[in-house]
Amino acid sequence: MFEFDQYLGFLAFLTILTIGFWLMIFLITFVIPYWVGGAFIERMKERKEEKKAEREAAL
């Protein structure tokens, strides 16, 4: 059967795998949509300011 060293290595492997899995789920479901949404909102603000500046320059 397994020796104690192999058992600890297996537990370490499972721990790292589980942490990686939940980190990937967290990034995909929260961080990346938040990042993309924030970038989109900032771009819309910039476009709005550009249009406002163009209108003021035309006057």
MOURZI-V534723 format. One record per residue. SS is DSSP state (h for helix, s for strand, l for the rest). D_CENTER is the distance of its C-alpha to the mean C-alpha in whole Angstrom. Layout:
ss = [SS/SS]
d_center = [D_CENTER/D_CENTER]
This chain:
ss = [l/l/l/h/h/h/h/h/h/h/h/h/h/h/h/h/h/h/h/h/h/h/h/h/h/h/h/h/h/h/h/h/h/h/h/h/h/h/h/h/h/h/h/h/h/h/h/h/h/h/h/h/h/h/h/h/h/h/l]
d_center = [42/39/40/38/36/35/34/32/30/29/28/26/24/23/22/19/19/18/16/14/14/13/10/9/10/8/4/6/8/6/3/3/7/7/6/9/11/11/12/15/16/17/18/21/22/23/25/26/27/29/31/32/33/35/37/38/39/41/43]
